[in-house]
Amino acid sequence: MDPADLIFDIDFICAWICNENRTYSFKVCPADLVFHNVSDFKKSVDWDDSNGGIIMDIEKDKIKNPYYKWSIDLLTPDNSFISFIATGFTLTTRKEPVLTDRQSLTCDERK
């Protein structure tokens, strides 16, 4: 099978803002996180039960130029993960950031 792109539709936190009262606000926008030339895809997540999951951590380890092994830990009831090999990624925002007190967007804010 030929390598392909793997696309994640994410809420990207562009900025963390520390307010005077020691609370935080966030500038968040919808974005496409696209990994290129993906192969050796593995997962331990049930997409139907996880609502997509919250990305907790992304790690990359160089394998052989230009390939990296990527591991993505998700916050789900069973601490799921996704791993794959890819040459790199691009991040493309789709709208201007929204200032909010949450680290994610509502469906209306994503439109």
Number of C-alpha atoms within 10 A of each C-alpha: 4 6 12 12 14 17 14 13 13 20 21 21 19 15 12 14 15 11 9 7 6 8 9 14 16 20 21 27 22 22 18 17 18 17 20 18 17 23 19 10 13 12 13 13 18 13 10 7 10 15 9 16 18 15 15 12 11 13 11 16 11 13 12 9 7 9 18 18 20 20 18 18 18 21 16 18 10 11 12 17 20 16 20 19 23 25 18 17 15 10 14 13 17 12 13 11 20 17 18 14 15 13 16 20 22 9 7 6 13 17 9
